[in-house]
Amino acid sequence: MKQWLLTIATLVMSVSTYAAERIVTLGGDVTEIVYALGAEQQLVARDSTSLHPEQATKLPDVGYMRMLNAEGVLSMRPTLVLASELAKPSMALTQIEKSGVKIIKVLGKPSVEAIPEKIATIANAVNKQEQGKQLVEKFNQALSQVDTTPIDKKVLFIMSHGGVMPLAAGRNTAADSMIKAIGARNAMDSFDSYRPLSQEGLLSSQPDLIVFTQEGVKSLGGVDKVWKLQGMSMTPAGKNKALLVVDDVGMLTFSLGTPQVMQQLREALEKSQ
């Protein structure tokens, strides 16, 4: 009888521990997965890249995950931080951990194959393993619907932030990985990372499709401003007004919305043929 009561007490304590967890998420993909697993009640704050679902934006914002401030995160009194591997600086994360807060790193690799691993890591952290398995199955099913056979088209992804010259995505970027994942070619594959977009670059790359994120278009000042970029009118995309505006998180963080963005990209390219 005592053993039975002890077992029950242990289970209750275990459940209570998870229920009492105070979680801060760093990364839009991380936050989105937490909600999809049904563990949002444990969230007390998120970073500024966490835009989905919309209810997440009502949580306190601890700032941009690549420019973390340890004090800001600790002010939320978290017991657990679920952080994308892309979260910086490492010094801030170290300070948070030294304060007694557990940090679990979530894979930050920009690839479709990484997403199931992200889901599994987060599901284990929030004690939602079964929901995690179901979410992986749902994701794989959505991904299987996307045509990824090679298509002879070039895509140019342009990053835009307020007050900064638009940037073109080169090799070894999340956008580059996304473009290649749908079987297309990155129009700016002659350099790594991001570079300021120039008229010369546009003329030499001759993209068939221009891609912006929703926040990027807002930052630029609207869709009309896209066609006013120097050199744009002399590209196949400019002549055909071939522009696709996609979700920021799905495009750049490789999360649950990524299959939908891939499908949108593929359909836009096929229409341009």
C-alpha positions as YAML, in Angstrom:
chain: A
units: angstrom
residues:
- id: 1
  name: MET
  ca: [0.00, 0.00, 0.00]
- id: 2
  name: LYS
  ca: [2.79, 2.41, 0.95]
- id: 3
  name: GLN
  ca: [4.65, 1.57, -2.27]
- id: 4
  name: TRP
  ca: [1.51, 2.29, -4.29]
- id: 5
  name: LEU
  ca: [1.03, 5.65, -2.56]
- id: 6
  name: LEU
  ca: [4.69, 6.49, -3.13]
- id: 7
  name: THR
  ca: [4.32, 5.75, -6.86]
- id: 8
  name: ILE
  ca: [1.25, 7.98, -7.11]
- id: 9
  name: ALA
  ca: [3.01, 10.77, -5.23]
- id: 10
  name: THR
  ca: [6.02, 10.51, -7.56]
- id: 11
  name: LEU
  ca: [3.78, 10.76, -10.63]
- id: 12
  name: VAL
  ca: [1.96, 13.77, -9.20]
- id: 13
  name: MET
  ca: [5.25, 15.50, -8.43]
- id: 14
  name: SER
  ca: [6.49, 14.77, -11.95]
- id: 15
  name: VAL
  ca: [3.37, 16.23, -13.56]
- id: 16
  name: SER
  ca: [3.53, 19.24, -11.25]
- id: 17
  name: THR
  ca: [7.15, 19.84, -12.22]
- id: 18
  name: TYR
  ca: [6.27, 20.07, -15.91]
- id: 19
  name: ALA
  ca: [3.18, 22.16, -15.20]
- id: 20
  name: ALA
  ca: [5.21, 24.62, -13.15]
- id: 21
  name: GLU
  ca: [7.91, 25.08, -15.83]
- id: 22
  name: ARG
  ca: [8.44, 28.67, -16.92]
- id: 23
  name: ILE
  ca: [9.73, 28.63, -20.49]
- id: 24
  name: VAL
  ca: [11.29, 31.36, -22.63]
- id: 25
  name: THR
  ca: [11.67, 30.52, -26.32]
- id: 26
  name: LEU
  ca: [14.38, 31.98, -28.54]
- id: 27
  name: GLY
  ca: [13.58, 31.45, -32.21]
- id: 28
  name: GLY
  ca: [10.41, 31.72, -34.25]
- id: 29
  name: ASP
  ca: [10.62, 28.05, -35.21]
- id: 30
  name: VAL
  ca: [10.99, 27.02, -31.57]
- id: 31
  name: THR
  ca: [7.98, 29.03, -30.42]
- id: 32
  name: GLU
  ca: [5.79, 27.80, -33.28]
- id: 33
  name: ILE
  ca: [6.56, 24.18, -32.43]
- id: 34
  name: VAL
  ca: [5.83, 24.70, -28.72]
- id: 35
  name: TYR
  ca: [2.36, 25.95, -29.63]
- id: 36
  name: ALA
  ca: [1.79, 23.12, -32.12]
- id: 37
  name: LEU
  ca: [2.60, 20.62, -29.36]
- id: 38
  name: GLY
  ca: [0.03, 22.21, -27.05]
- id: 39
  name: ALA
  ca: [2.60, 23.34, -24.48]
- id: 40
  name: GLU
  ca: [2.00, 27.08, -24.74]
- id: 41
  name: GLN
  ca: [0.70, 27.32, -21.16]
- id: 42
  name: GLN
  ca: [4.29, 26.95, -19.99]
- id: 43
  name: LEU
  ca: [5.52, 29.93, -22.02]
- id: 44
  name: VAL
  ca: [6.25, 33.17, -20.19]
- id: 45
  name: ALA
  ca: [8.13, 35.05, -22.93]
- id: 46
  name: ARG
  ca: [9.55, 34.77, -26.45]
- id: 47
  name: ASP
  ca: [12.00, 36.55, -28.73]
- id: 48
  name: SER
  ca: [11.11, 39.10, -31.42]
- id: 49
  name: THR
  ca: [11.33, 36.58, -34.28]
- id: 50
  name: SER
  ca: [8.47, 34.59, -32.77]
- id: 51
  name: LEU
  ca: [5.56, 35.76, -34.90]
- id: 52
  name: HIS
  ca: [3.49, 32.56, -35.13]
- id: 53
  name: PRO
  ca: [0.93, 31.82, -34.04]
- id: 54
  name: GLU
  ca: [-0.40, 35.34, -33.58]
- id: 55
  name: GLN
  ca: [-1.17, 34.75, -29.91]
- id: 56
  name: ALA
  ca: [2.57, 34.33, -29.30]
- id: 57
  name: THR
  ca: [3.08, 38.02, -30.08]
- id: 58
  name: LYS
  ca: [1.05, 38.86, -26.98]
- id: 59
  name: LEU
  ca: [3.76, 37.36, -24.77]
- id: 60
  name: PRO
  ca: [6.55, 39.57, -23.38]
- id: 61
  name: ASP
  ca: [9.34, 40.09, -25.95]
- id: 62
  name: VAL
  ca: [12.91, 39.55, -24.70]
- id: 63
  name: GLY
  ca: [14.46, 40.99, -27.89]
- id: 64
  name: TYR
  ca: [16.13, 39.73, -31.05]
- id: 65
  name: MET
  ca: [17.58, 36.26, -30.59]
- id: 66
  name: ARG
  ca: [20.87, 37.17, -32.28]
- id: 67
  name: MET
  ca: [21.41, 40.13, -29.93]
- id: 68
  name: LEU
  ca: [20.37, 38.68, -26.58]
- id: 69
  name: ASN
  ca: [20.49, 40.49, -23.31]
- id: 70
  name: ALA
  ca: [20.80, 38.08, -20.38]
- id: 71
  name: GLU
  ca: [19.09, 40.46, -17.94]
- id: 72
  name: GLY
  ca: [16.06, 40.73, -20.20]
- id: 73
  name: VAL
  ca: [15.62, 36.97, -20.35]
- id: 74
  name: LEU
  ca: [16.25, 36.48, -16.62]
- id: 75
  name: SER
  ca: [13.70, 39.17, -15.75]
- id: 76
  name: MET
  ca: [11.03, 36.69, -16.91]
- id: 77
  name: ARG
  ca: [12.17, 34.29, -14.14]
- id: 78
  name: PRO
  ca: [12.41, 31.29, -16.49]
- id: 79
  name: THR
  ca: [13.22, 27.78, -15.33]
- id: 80
  name: LEU
  ca: [13.89, 26.63, -18.89]
- id: 81
  name: VAL
  ca: [15.08, 28.37, -22.05]
- id: 82
  name: LEU
  ca: [14.50, 26.64, -25.37]
- id: 83
  name: ALA
  ca: [17.01, 28.31, -27.65]
- id: 84
  name: SER
  ca: [17.75, 27.95, -31.32]
- id: 85
  name: GLU
  ca: [21.42, 27.19, -31.95]
- id: 86
  name: LEU
  ca: [21.44, 30.49, -33.85]
- id: 87
  name: ALA
  ca: [20.78, 32.48, -30.66]
- id: 88
  name: LYS
  ca: [23.62, 34.87, -29.76]
- id: 89
  name: PRO
  ca: [25.78, 36.00, -28.11]
- id: 90
  name: SER
  ca: [27.07, 32.88, -26.38]
- id: 91
  name: MET
  ca: [28.16, 35.05, -23.44]
- id: 92
  name: ALA
  ca: [24.54, 35.96, -22.71]
- id: 93
  name: LEU
  ca: [23.47, 32.31, -22.84]
- id: 94
  name: THR
  ca: [26.32, 31.35, -20.52]
- id: 95
  name: GLN
  ca: [25.24, 34.04, -18.06]
- id: 96
  name: ILE
  ca: [21.67, 32.76, -18.14]
- id: 97
  name: GLU
  ca: [22.82, 29.20, -17.52]
- id: 98
  name: LYS
  ca: [25.10, 30.26, -14.66]
- id: 99
  name: SER
  ca: [22.05, 31.84, -13.04]
- id: 100
  name: GLY
  ca: [20.62, 28.34, -12.65]
- id: 101
  name: VAL
  ca: [18.33, 28.32, -15.69]
- id: 102
  name: LYS
  ca: [18.39, 25.19, -17.81]
- id: 103
  name: ILE
  ca: [19.05, 25.82, -21.51]
- id: 104
  name: ILE
  ca: [18.16, 23.31, -24.21]
- id: 105
  name: LYS
  ca: [19.60, 24.03, -27.65]
- id: 106
  name: VAL
  ca: [17.42, 23.36, -30.70]
- id: 107
  name: LEU
  ca: [19.04, 22.52, -34.04]
- id: 108
  name: GLY
  ca: [19.50, 25.66, -36.14]
- id: 109
  name: LYS
  ca: [20.63, 24.04, -39.40]
- id: 110
  name: PRO
  ca: [18.75, 25.55, -42.37]
- id: 111
  name: SER
  ca: [17.46, 22.34, -43.92]
- id: 112
  name: VAL
  ca: [14.15, 20.54, -44.29]
- id: 113
  name: GLU
  ca: [15.69, 17.40, -42.80]
- id: 114
  name: ALA
  ca: [16.41, 19.26, -39.55]
- id: 115
  name: ILE
  ca: [12.77, 20.05, -38.78]
- id: 116
  name: PRO
  ca: [11.73, 16.60, -37.42]
- id: 117
  name: GLU
  ca: [14.76, 16.72, -35.10]
- id: 118
  name: LYS
  ca: [13.68, 20.17, -33.86]
- id: 119
  name: ILE
  ca: [10.23, 18.81, -33.13]
- id: 120
  name: ALA
  ca: [11.61, 15.80, -31.24]
- id: 121
  name: THR
  ca: [13.97, 17.93, -29.14]
- id: 122
  name: ILE
  ca: [11.24, 20.35, -28.12]
- id: 123
  name: ALA
  ca: [8.67, 17.58, -27.55]
- id: 124
  name: ASN
  ca: [11.05, 15.86, -25.13]
- id: 125
  name: ALA
  ca: [11.75, 19.15, -23.34]
- id: 126
  name: VAL
  ca: [8.06, 19.86, -22.70]
- id: 127
  name: ASN
  ca: [7.09, 16.22, -22.06]
- id: 128
  name: LYS
  ca: [4.93, 15.96, -25.18]
- id: 129
  name: GLN
  ca: [6.62, 13.00, -26.86]
- id: 130
  name: GLU
  ca: [3.48, 11.45, -28.33]
- id: 131
  name: GLN
  ca: [2.30, 14.78, -29.70]
- id: 132
  name: GLY
  ca: [5.80, 15.21, -31.13]
- id: 133
  name: LYS
  ca: [5.55, 11.97, -33.08]
- id: 134
  name: GLN
  ca: [2.17, 13.00, -34.47]
- id: 135
  name: LEU
  ca: [3.52, 16.41, -35.45]
- id: 136
  name: VAL
  ca: [6.46, 14.84, -37.29]
- id: 137
  name: GLU
  ca: [4.06, 12.60, -39.22]
- id: 138
  name: LYS
  ca: [1.91, 15.60, -40.13]
- id: 139
  name: PHE
  ca: [4.97, 17.55, -41.26]
- id: 140
  name: ASN
  ca: [6.30, 14.68, -43.38]
- id: 141
  name: GLN
  ca: [2.92, 14.28, -45.02]
- id: 142
  name: ALA
  ca: [2.82, 17.98, -45.96]
- id: 143
  name: LEU
  ca: [6.39, 17.82, -47.27]
- id: 144
  name: SER
  ca: [5.61, 14.80, -49.46]
- id: 145
  name: GLN
  ca: [3.09, 16.92, -51.39]
- id: 146
  name: VAL
  ca: [5.79, 19.29, -52.65]
- id: 147
  name: ASP
  ca: [7.37, 18.71, -56.07]
- id: 148
  name: THR
  ca: [11.13, 18.94, -55.63]
- id: 149
  name: THR
  ca: [12.27, 17.71, -59.04]
- id: 150
  name: PRO
  ca: [14.81, 20.02, -60.75]
- id: 151
  name: ILE
  ca: [13.34, 23.06, -62.48]
- id: 152
  name: ASP
  ca: [15.45, 25.31, -64.72]
- id: 153
  name: LYS
  ca: [14.54, 28.59, -63.04]
- id: 154
  name: LYS
  ca: [16.49, 31.12, -60.99]
- id: 155
  name: VAL
  ca: [15.17, 32.63, -57.76]
- id: 156
  name: LEU
  ca: [16.43, 35.77, -56.05]
- id: 157
  name: PHE
  ca: [15.62, 36.24, -52.39]
- id: 158
  name: ILE
  ca: [15.93, 39.81, -51.14]
- id: 159
  name: MET
  ca: [16.22, 40.65, -47.46]
- id: 160
  name: SER
  ca: [15.03, 44.08, -46.42]
- id: 161
  name: HIS
  ca: [15.29, 45.81, -43.05]
- id: 162
  name: GLY
  ca: [14.23, 49.37, -42.27]
- id: 163
  name: GLY
  ca: [16.93, 51.91, -43.09]
- id: 164
  name: VAL
  ca: [19.30, 49.31, -44.57]
- id: 165
  name: MET
  ca: [20.04, 48.72, -48.24]
- id: 166
  name: PRO
  ca: [18.25, 45.58, -49.52]
- id: 167
  name: LEU
  ca: [20.43, 42.49, -49.37]
- id: 168
  name: ALA
  ca: [20.65, 39.60, -51.84]
- id: 169
  name: ALA
  ca: [20.90, 36.07, -50.46]
- id: 170
  name: GLY
  ca: [23.93, 34.15, -51.66]
- id: 171
  name: ARG
  ca: [25.17, 30.66, -50.90]
- id: 172
  name: ASN
  ca: [25.04, 29.16, -47.41]
- id: 173
  name: THR
  ca: [21.96, 31.08, -46.34]
- id: 174
  name: ALA
  ca: [18.56, 29.81, -45.26]
- id: 175
  name: ALA
  ca: [17.06, 31.25, -48.46]
- id: 176
  name: ASP
  ca: [19.65, 29.42, -50.56]
- id: 177
  name: SER
  ca: [18.76, 26.14, -48.84]
- id: 178
  name: MET
  ca: [15.06, 26.77, -49.45]
- id: 179
  name: ILE
  ca: [15.57, 27.54, -53.15]
- id: 180
  name: LYS
  ca: [17.62, 24.39, -53.67]
- id: 181
  name: ALA
  ca: [15.11, 22.31, -51.70]
- id: 182
  name: ILE
  ca: [12.44, 22.98, -54.35]
- id: 183
  name: GLY
  ca: [14.79, 22.07, -57.20]
- id: 184
  name: ALA
  ca: [15.48, 25.62, -58.39]
- id: 185
  name: ARG
  ca: [18.70, 27.66, -58.67]
- id: 186
  name: ASN
  ca: [19.78, 30.59, -56.54]
- id: 187
  name: ALA
  ca: [20.26, 33.56, -58.86]
- id: 188
  name: MET
  ca: [23.02, 34.86, -56.57]
- id: 189
  name: ASP
  ca: [25.21, 31.79, -56.21]
- id: 190
  name: SER
  ca: [28.56, 33.51, -56.85]
- id: 191
  name: PHE
  ca: [29.09, 34.55, -53.21]
- id: 192
  name: ASP
  ca: [28.38, 33.44, -49.65]
- id: 193
  name: SER
  ca: [25.98, 34.98, -47.13]
- id: 194
  name: TYR
  ca: [24.26, 38.30, -47.93]
- id: 195
  name: ARG
  ca: [25.49, 41.25, -49.99]
- id: 196
  name: PRO
  ca: [23.95, 44.64, -50.78]
- id: 197
  name: LEU
  ca: [21.75, 44.33, -53.86]
- id: 198
  name: SER
  ca: [23.15, 46.24, -56.84]
- id: 199
  name: GLN
  ca: [22.01, 47.01, -60.37]
- id: 200
  name: GLU
  ca: [25.01, 45.07, -61.68]
- id: 201
  name: GLY
  ca: [24.05, 42.09, -59.58]
- id: 202
  name: LEU
  ca: [20.50, 42.10, -60.86]
- id: 203
  name: LEU
  ca: [21.58, 42.41, -64.49]
- id: 204
  name: SER
  ca: [24.09, 39.58, -64.23]
- id: 205
  name: SER
  ca: [21.85, 37.22, -62.26]
- id: 206
  name: GLN
  ca: [18.68, 37.59, -64.38]
- id: 207
  name: PRO
  ca: [16.25, 36.02, -61.88]
- id: 208
  name: ASP
  ca: [12.98, 34.48, -63.02]
- id: 209
  name: LEU
  ca: [11.32, 35.05, -59.64]
- id: 210
  name: ILE
  ca: [11.83, 37.60, -56.88]
- id: 211
  name: VAL
  ca: [11.03, 36.54, -53.32]
- id: 212
  name: PHE
  ca: [10.48, 38.76, -50.29]
- id: 213
  name: THR
  ca: [9.10, 37.99, -46.86]
- id: 214
  name: GLN
  ca: [6.02, 39.81, -45.61]
- id: 215
  name: GLU
  ca: [8.05, 41.87, -43.15]
- id: 216
  name: GLY
  ca: [10.62, 42.57, -45.86]
- id: 217
  name: VAL
  ca: [8.05, 44.10, -48.18]
- id: 218
  name: LYS
  ca: [6.71, 46.25, -45.36]
- id: 219
  name: SER
  ca: [10.24, 47.42, -44.58]
- id: 220
  name: LEU
  ca: [10.87, 48.32, -48.23]
- id: 221
  name: GLY
  ca: [7.70, 50.36, -48.35]
- id: 222
  name: GLY
  ca: [5.36, 48.11, -50.30]
- id: 223
  name: VAL
  ca: [5.29, 45.94, -53.42]
- id: 224
  name: ASP
  ca: [5.55, 48.92, -55.79]
- id: 225
  name: LYS
  ca: [9.01, 49.69, -54.41]
- id: 226
  name: VAL
  ca: [10.25, 46.26, -55.52]
- id: 227
  name: TRP
  ca: [9.88, 47.16, -59.19]
- id: 228
  name: LYS
  ca: [11.68, 50.47, -58.66]
- id: 229
  name: LEU
  ca: [14.93, 48.80, -57.57]
- id: 230
  name: GLN
  ca: [17.62, 49.75, -60.09]
- id: 231
  name: GLY
  ca: [17.99, 47.11, -62.78]
- id: 232
  name: MET
  ca: [14.88, 45.16, -61.80]
- id: 233
  name: SER
  ca: [12.95, 46.12, -64.96]
- id: 234
  name: MET
  ca: [15.64, 44.48, -67.10]
- id: 235
  name: THR
  ca: [15.31, 41.05, -65.53]
- id: 236
  name: PRO
  ca: [12.85, 38.28, -66.52]
- id: 237
  name: ALA
  ca: [11.21, 38.65, -63.10]
- id: 238
  name: GLY
  ca: [10.86, 42.41, -63.53]
- id: 239
  name: LYS
  ca: [9.42, 42.15, -67.03]
- id: 240
  name: ASN
  ca: [6.88, 39.55, -65.91]
- id: 241
  name: LYS
  ca: [6.21, 41.12, -62.50]
- id: 242
  name: ALA
  ca: [7.09, 37.73, -61.01]
- id: 243
  name: LEU
  ca: [7.09, 38.38, -57.27]
- id: 244
  name: LEU
  ca: [6.26, 36.08, -54.39]
- id: 245
  name: VAL
  ca: [5.76, 37.36, -50.85]
- id: 246
  name: VAL
  ca: [6.04, 34.61, -48.23]
- id: 247
  name: ASP
  ca: [5.85, 34.08, -44.50]
- id: 248
  name: ASP
  ca: [9.05, 35.11, -42.69]
- id: 249
  name: VAL
  ca: [9.22, 32.17, -40.28]
- id: 250
  name: GLY
  ca: [8.41, 29.51, -42.87]
- id: 251
  name: MET
  ca: [11.01, 30.90, -45.29]
- id: 252
  name: LEU
  ca: [13.92, 31.67, -43.02]
- id: 253
  name: THR
  ca: [13.74, 29.44, -39.94]
- id: 254
  name: PHE
  ca: [12.73, 26.09, -41.44]
- id: 255
  name: SER
  ca: [9.72, 25.39, -39.29]
- id: 256
  name: LEU
  ca: [6.24, 23.93, -39.57]
- id: 257
  name: GLY
  ca: [5.21, 26.44, -42.23]
- id: 258
  name: THR
  ca: [8.14, 25.56, -44.49]
- id: 259
  name: PRO
  ca: [6.32, 22.97, -46.66]
- id: 260
  name: GLN
  ca: [3.66, 25.58, -47.45]
- id: 261
  name: VAL
  ca: [6.30, 28.13, -48.46]
- id: 262
  name: MET
  ca: [8.04, 25.48, -50.58]
- id: 263
  name: GLN
  ca: [4.75, 24.75, -52.32]
- id: 264
  name: GLN
  ca: [4.18, 28.45, -52.97]
- id: 265
  name: LEU
  ca: [7.67, 28.84, -54.43]
- id: 266
  name: ARG
  ca: [7.27, 25.84, -56.67]
- id: 267
  name: GLU
  ca: [3.87, 26.94, -57.98]
- id: 268
  name: ALA
  ca: [5.15, 30.47, -58.66]
- id: 269
  name: LEU
  ca: [8.08, 29.09, -60.67]
- id: 270
  name: GLU
  ca: [5.89, 26.74, -62.65]
- id: 271
  name: LYS
  ca: [3.58, 29.62, -63.57]
- id: 272
  name: SER
  ca: [6.55, 31.60, -64.85]
- id: 273
  name: GLN
  ca: [7.43, 28.93, -67.44]
...
